Amino acid sequence: MVLITGASTGLGLALVRELVRSEKYHVIATARRSSLPRFEKIGIFDDENLWIRPMNVLKKSDRDRIIKEANEKLGGIDVLVNNAGYCLRGVVEQVNETERLKQIDTNFRAPMALVRSVLPNMRKKRSGHIINISSVSGMMAMPTMSIYSASKFALEGATEALWYEVRPWKIKVSLIQPGFINSDSFKNVELTRESRKSIQDKNNPYYYHYNSMAPFIAKMMRFSPSTPEKIAEKIHKVIICDNPPLRVPVTIDALIFGLIRKLLPRKIYHMLMYYSLPKVYRWGEDEHYYMDAEYALKEDQKLLEGNKSNPKLLEAGPSENKKHEWNRADAI
Ligand SMILES: NC(=O)c1ccc[n+]([C@@H]2O[C@H](COP(=O)([O-])OP(=O)(O)OC[C@H]3O[C@@H](n4cnc5c(N)ncnc54)[C@H](OP(=O)(O)O)[C@@H]3O)[C@@H](O)[C@H]2O)c1
């Protein structure tokens, strides 16, 4: 009996397909009520070995109902896959309290609540497997994804503690660490209210942070060789494994980042990461300087065009052009 959260798309859906195909499991695929029609659309229907159930992981009543049904009808959950989650985009300064709490609740508190609900039965049976889908962001933080990283770091910490705690009952505990996944999940990234504004506002001090990180991450995901299906196969192997490792990097970049983090002294690691950030040389640039510079460049080009037809200005040379630049920039 395998319970999967957030199963109507991406990695969750790929795992449902993988496990159903193997015909070895009873799968409970859960998704928010509004996402349930997706299953029907792609030809996946509720049957004896595949239950499709509504569950918003943030709702205690939803969580309790499913666990109760599984306990009563099937003797409890054997494998819990905490997959539901989303990525909140926003620098530390631009996340409000509601956004912060919802991210932490979805990616950390709700999965841990589900863990607490399935453990009594697993302890009784002296078996079971908790699989928490973490992220590379659970081992290294990325700018503009502060609270997402915080939620996954928290998940990693609590899951590591759990690994020790439930070992006496032979309950297995795994953290799956994907890096960039080649999927549409990038479209599900949520921007904070402030970051939505900043991304379009050249005067915002974080304008360049967002506008360099977002396309960079989108590109990394597009070119990633790791699809949800390939990762689902790896998770299936983890489920089958008698003695799985606590942390399982499941994409090539997760492996590389893990190695870099382990091998390099912290100071060098952080400097290396900092200078590898896309267009980091522009971050924190004085916005007026930047705007002035861009404006001046355009004006220069216009002037050059104009000068070609105005020999007097050409004679005046660069100092005259500089005067134009300065005045125009001053007027912004
Ligand atoms: N994509 C990546 O590159 C990447 C990298 C590292 C780690 N991960 C992790 O992998 C997991 C799966 O992500 P994915 O790539 O498959 O993304 P995805 O395609 O966006 O799927 C995320 C799923 O979580 C569900 N979800 C979000 N909030 C929920 C809630 N309150 N209750 C129930 N379900 C909820 C979504 O449901 P709806 O369809 O109803 O919105 C969706 O089905 C996440 O934990 C994510 O953090 C992803």
PDBQT file of the ligand as one rigid body, heavy atoms in Angstrom, charges set to zero:
ROOT
HETATM    1  N1  LIG A 401      10.641  20.285 -10.544  1.00  0.00    +0.000 N 
HETATM    2  C1  LIG A 401      11.856  20.320 -10.043  1.00  0.00    +0.000 C 
HETATM    3  O1  LIG A 401      12.828  20.708 -10.722  1.00  0.00    +0.000 OA
HETATM    4  C2  LIG A 401      12.087  19.868  -8.609  1.00  0.00    +0.000 A 
HETATM    5  C3  LIG A 401      13.370  19.882  -8.152  1.00  0.00    +0.000 A 
HETATM    6  C4  LIG A 401      13.621  19.468  -6.862  1.00  0.00    +0.000 A 
HETATM    7  C5  LIG A 401      12.585  19.029  -6.053  1.00  0.00    +0.000 A 
HETATM    8  N2  LIG A 401      11.317  19.031  -6.532  1.00  0.00    +0.000 N 
HETATM    9  C6  LIG A 401      10.261  18.572  -5.610  1.00  0.00    +0.000 C 
HETATM   10  O2  LIG A 401       9.575  17.491  -6.207  1.00  0.00    +0.000 OA
HETATM   11  C7  LIG A 401       8.225  17.458  -5.738  1.00  0.00    +0.000 C 
HETATM   12  C8  LIG A 401       7.296  17.319  -6.927  1.00  0.00    +0.000 C 
HETATM   13  O3  LIG A 401       7.454  18.443  -7.731  1.00  0.00    +0.000 OA
HETATM   14  P1  LIG A 401       7.189  18.429  -9.300  1.00  0.00    +0.000 P 
HETATM   15  O4  LIG A 401       8.443  18.775  -9.964  1.00  0.00    +0.000 OA
HETATM   16  O5  LIG A 401       6.492  17.200  -9.715  1.00  0.00    +0.000 OA
HETATM   17  O6  LIG A 401       6.239  19.696  -9.392  1.00  0.00    +0.000 OA
HETATM   18  P2  LIG A 401       4.735  19.871  -9.897  1.00  0.00    +0.000 P 
HETATM   19  O7  LIG A 401       4.594  19.271 -11.240  1.00  0.00    +0.000 OA
HETATM   20  O8  LIG A 401       4.454  21.307  -9.700  1.00  0.00    +0.000 OA
HETATM   21  O9  LIG A 401       3.908  18.996  -8.873  1.00  0.00    +0.000 OA
HETATM   22  C9  LIG A 401       3.718  19.390  -7.553  1.00  0.00    +0.000 C 
HETATM   23  C10 LIG A 401       2.471  18.747  -7.026  1.00  0.00    +0.000 C 
HETATM   24  O10 LIG A 401       2.260  19.176  -5.673  1.00  0.00    +0.000 OA
HETATM   25  C11 LIG A 401       0.894  19.449  -5.524  1.00  0.00    +0.000 C 
HETATM   26  N3  LIG A 401       0.575  20.359  -4.422  1.00  0.00    +0.000 N 
HETATM   27  C12 LIG A 401       1.023  21.601  -4.188  1.00  0.00    +0.000 A 
HETATM   28  N4  LIG A 401       0.441  22.099  -3.081  1.00  0.00    +0.000 NA
HETATM   29  C13 LIG A 401      -0.402  21.138  -2.623  1.00  0.00    +0.000 A 
HETATM   30  C14 LIG A 401      -1.300  21.035  -1.535  1.00  0.00    +0.000 A 
HETATM   31  N5  LIG A 401      -1.482  22.029  -0.662  1.00  0.00    +0.000 N 
HETATM   32  N6  LIG A 401      -2.007  19.887  -1.375  1.00  0.00    +0.000 NA
HETATM   33  C15 LIG A 401      -1.866  18.873  -2.249  1.00  0.00    +0.000 A 
HETATM   34  N7  LIG A 401      -1.038  18.910  -3.307  1.00  0.00    +0.000 NA
HETATM   35  C16 LIG A 401      -0.330  20.029  -3.489  1.00  0.00    +0.000 A 
HETATM   36  C17 LIG A 401       0.469  20.034  -6.845  1.00  0.00    +0.000 C 
HETATM   37  O11 LIG A 401      -0.914  19.903  -6.955  1.00  0.00    +0.000 OA
HETATM   38  P3  LIG A 401      -1.791  20.780  -7.952  1.00  0.00    +0.000 P 
HETATM   39  O12 LIG A 401      -1.629  20.099  -9.270  1.00  0.00    +0.000 OA
HETATM   40  O13 LIG A 401      -3.173  20.698  -7.380  1.00  0.00    +0.000 OA
HETATM   41  O14 LIG A 401      -1.264  22.167  -7.948  1.00  0.00    +0.000 OA
HETATM   42  C18 LIG A 401       1.243  19.146  -7.816  1.00  0.00    +0.000 C 
HETATM   43  O15 LIG A 401       0.506  17.981  -8.112  1.00  0.00    +0.000 OA
HETATM   44  C19 LIG A 401       8.016  18.723  -4.919  1.00  0.00    +0.000 C 
HETATM   45  O16 LIG A 401       8.100  18.420  -3.545  1.00  0.00    +0.000 OA
HETATM   46  C20 LIG A 401       9.178  19.607  -5.343  1.00  0.00    +0.000 C 
HETATM   47  O17 LIG A 401       9.558  20.510  -4.330  1.00  0.00    +0.000 OA
HETATM   48  C21 LIG A 401      11.039  19.439  -7.797  1.00  0.00    +0.000 A 
ENDROOT
TORSDOF 0
